Amino acid sequence: MIDKYYRARAEATLALIHVEEGIWAKEALDKLSTNVDKGLATEIIYGTLQNLLFIDHILSFYLKHPLQKLTPPIRNILRSAVYQLNFLDRVPAKKVIFDSVRLAGRYGHKGVQSLVSGVLNNIVREKKWTLPDDDLKRLSLQYSHPEWIVSRWLEELGLVATEQLLAWNNQRQPLCLRVNTLVNSAQDYMQKLTLAGVDYKQDPEIKEALYLSKPGEVTELPGYNSGAFQPQSKASMLVALILDPKPGEKVADFCAAPGTKTGHIAELMANQGQITAIDISEERLTKAKENLARLQVTNVKFLAQDATKVDLELQDKILVDAPCSGLGTLSHRPDARYQKTETSLQGLPEIQLAILKNAARHLKPGGEIVYSTCTTEKRENAEVVENFLREHEDFFEVEKIPFRGLIKQSKGYMSWPQNTKTDGFYYCRLKKKPNK
């Protein structure tokens, strides 16, 4: 009989191989078998990815040849084992090593099993590894962020703030839910969680935001099918709250997929008025449409068009949730650290500015745009807004944003882990001057 711990390790290894091949971790998780301990498998997968460079650094002290010369299965068996040995205590070390050797037998001969056994036993027996003294290299390895990311943050934030951000990214964040008030109140849904025996904490600032430390399967939480809630981080919720849409208004959501913020806007509008959700990907809009139907949202029109070129009637408010590097959400998406490159960031500010300019054409006098990204990069945030305002004298920044803990930039505001306990998002309210 295959025990649950071994099955979780086997499934986690397959998922890590898929991630190495270029699949996002969330997609790899969706491929897990239904009869596996998903909590343990998820912990191993995300924990290994959050600490990948550190784990590979440790292994380099115990392997005679580079890790990359091993096959993907053996490489990821070793990685997940080192994560368990160094960061988890749920399974005893002997069991971790036994399961790793057993699992290696699926993918190689006895010599491979001996290698896995020898390496892991040596790691338990003797600490050989050290970290470099150089700050850039040390931080990169200790917190498993590529050097190019650490270098950018050191230059912009300094050593102390950079290490704070890196440490935050390596903490496992509780699941955050937004209670959907189109279906039930926050108080009503909290009662449902209590009756179901699910522990939660309510955010002190946003009463609809609930944190679940041990959520289990999201789809099995009370009220999922009826749209009682939407998984969404607090930083993401702030976007629609800063936009402050009112019932009866015309609102456009540029770059709307996957529709999480669109649904929040509809909720704040009580399904009254009209929202136009625009995204270049028809496939992603289709998924957004399905999720918004679950949330019982009824006032959204969908347009699969390029946000830099789309034509609309004049809107009261517009959200430009611009495509960005996503460097503010690495705590939730550890695999993104290794799939993004400096090259992939090039050209983003030009696209963001083009979308913002096109959105501005469709705003009524006296209306507002909220420009938002989920990155720490000033080139994609304040500098985009500065360039926009330089060319649009009929717009100005609205300084007042009614949420504590946000840090003021030269233009706009940032959420910051140490202040808000959220991901790093950027927010800027831009108002079009009324006609004289």
C-alpha positions, 0 to 999 in steps of 0.5 A, spaced: 500 500 500 502 506 497 502 511 503 499 518 503 506 521 504 510 517 499 504 519 494 504 526 495 512 526 494 511 523 487 506 528 485 510 534 487 516 531 483 511 530 477 509 538 478 516 540 479 518 537 473 512 540 469 514 547 472 521 546 470 519 545 463 515 552 463 508 550 466 506 555 471 506 552 478 498 553 479 497 549 472 501 544 475 497 543 481 491 542 477 494 536 474 495 533 481 491 526 482 484 527 486 487 521 491 493 525 494 494 529 500 494 536 496 496 540 502 502 536 503 504 536 496 502 544 495 507 545 501 512 541 498 511 544 491 511 551 493 516 551 498 521 548 494 520 553 488 520 559 494 527 556 496 530 553 489 536 557 488 538 556 496 536 548 495 541 548 489 546 551 492 546 546 498 546 540 493 552 543 490 556 542 496 554 534 496 554 533 489 561 531 485 557 533 478 553 539 477 546 538 479 543 540 471 547 533 469 542 529 473 535 527 470 529 532 471 526 527 476 532 525 480 534 533 480 527 534 483 527 528 488 533 531 491 530 538 491 524 537 494 527 532 499 532 538 501 526 542 502 523 537 507 529 536 511 531 543 512 524 547 512 519 542 514 518 537 520 512 534 519 515 527 516 521 525 519 528 525 516 529 517 515 522 517 512 524 523 507 530 519 505 527 512 504 521 515 500 526 519 496 530 513 494 524 509 493 522 514 488 528 514 485 527 507 483 522 509 478 526 513 474 533 510 475 537 504 476 540 502 483 546 507 482 541 513 482 538 510 488 545 510 491 546 517 489 540 520 492 541 516 499 548 518 499 547 525 498 541 526 503 544 522 508 550 526 508 546 533 508 543 530 515 550 528 517 554 534 516 553 541 514 558 543 509 555 549 505 556 556 506 553 563 503 558 568 500 559 574 503 557 579 497 551 582 499 548 581 492 550 573 491 548 572 499 541 575 498 540 571 491 542 565 494 539 565 501 532 568 499 532 564 492 531 570 487 535 571 481 541 576 482 538 581 476 532 582 481 536 583 487 540 587 484 534 592 481 532 592 488 538 594 492 539 599 487 532 602 488 530 600 495 537 599 499 540 593 503 535 593 509 528 594 505 531 589 499 532 584 505 525 585 508 522 584 501 525 578 499 524 575 506 516 577 505 516 573 498 519 567 502 513 567 507 507 562 505 501 567 505 494 565 508 489 565 502 485 571 502 478 571 500 473 577 498 466 576 500 461 577 495 456 582 497 452 581 491 450 574 494 451 575 502 454 579 507 461 579 510 457 577 517 453 572 513 459 568 510 463 568 516 457 564 520 458 559 514 465 558 515 464 558 523 459 552 522 464 549 517 469 549 522 474 553 518 478 558 521 479 565 519 481 572 520 477 578 518 482 584 515 481 590 520 481 595 514 476 591 509 471 587 512 470 583 506 477 581 506 478 574 510 484 570 511 484 563 511 491 559 514 488 552 512 483 553 507 484 546 503 480 546 496 478 553 495 472 549 491 470 545 497 469 552 501 462 553 503 458 557 498 463 557 492 459 554 487 453 560 489 459 565 488 459 567 496 466 569 495 472 570 490 479 568 492 483 575 492 489 578 495 488 585 499 492 589 495 488 587 489 482 589 492 484 596 494 484 597 486 477 597 485 476 600 492 480 606 490 477 607 483 470 607 488 465 606 482 458 607 484 451 604 482 449 606 475 456 609 472 459 607 466 466 603 468 471 600 463 476 595 465 482 595 461 486 589 461 480 585 465 482 578 464 482 574 469 476 578 471 477 578 479 477 586 479 471 586 474 467 582 479 469 587 485 467 593 481 460 590 479 459 588 487 461 595 489 456 598 483 451 593 486 450 590 479 447 597 477 450 601 471 455 598 465 462 595 466 466 594 459 471 589 460 476 589 455 482 584 454 486 582 448 485 574 450 478 572 448 480 565 451 482 569 458 475 573 457 471 567 456 474 564 463 473 571 466 465 570 463 464 563 467 467 566 473 463 572 473 457 568 472 458 564 478 459 570 482 452 572 479 455 579 476 450 581 471 452 588 468 458 586 464 459 587 457 466 583 454 470 586 448 476 581 446 480 587 443 487 590 444 487 595 449 491 600 446 486 601 440 479 599 443 474 605 441 468 606 447 463 611 448 465 616 454 466 613 461 465 615 468 471 611 471 476 607 468 481 602 471 487 601 467 490 594 470 496 594 466 500 588 464 506 588 468 512 585 470 509 582 476 515 583 481 510 585 486 507 578 487 512 573 488 510 571 494 504 568 491 507 566 485 514 563 486 515 560 480 515 567 476 522 568 479 525 563 474 520 564 468 521 572 468 528 575 465 530 582 464 529 582 457 522 580 458 521 587 462 523 591 456 518 594 452 512 594 458 513 601 460 511 603 452 505 598 452 503 601 459 503 608 457 499 607 450 494 603 454 493 609 459 493 614 453 487 610 449 483 610 456 484 617 457 480 618 450 474 615 453 473 618 459 468 624 461 470 630 463 471 630 471 471 622 470 477 618 474 482 613 471 486 608 476 492 606 473 495 600 477 500 595 477 502 589 481 510 591 480 515 594 484 518 597 478 518 605 478 519 604 470 512 601 470 509 605 475 510 613 477 515 614 471 509 612 466 504 616 470 509 622 470 510 621 462 502 621 461 501 627 465 507 631 461 503 630 455 496 631 458 495 637 461 487 636 462 489 630 467 492 631 474 493 626 480 488 625 486 492 625 492 487 622 497 487 615 497 483 613 503 487 607 506 493 607 511 500 603 510 500 605 503 507 609 501 507 615 497 511 615 491 513 621 486 506 619 483 502 614 486 502 610 492 505 603 493 502 597 498 508 595 501 509 588 505 512 591 512 506 596 512 500 593 509 502 585 509 500 585 502 503 584 495 507 590 492 501 593 488 502 600 485 496 605 485 494 612 482 488 616 481 488 620 475 482 625 474 480 629 468 479 636 469 471 638 468 470 642 462 469 650 463 
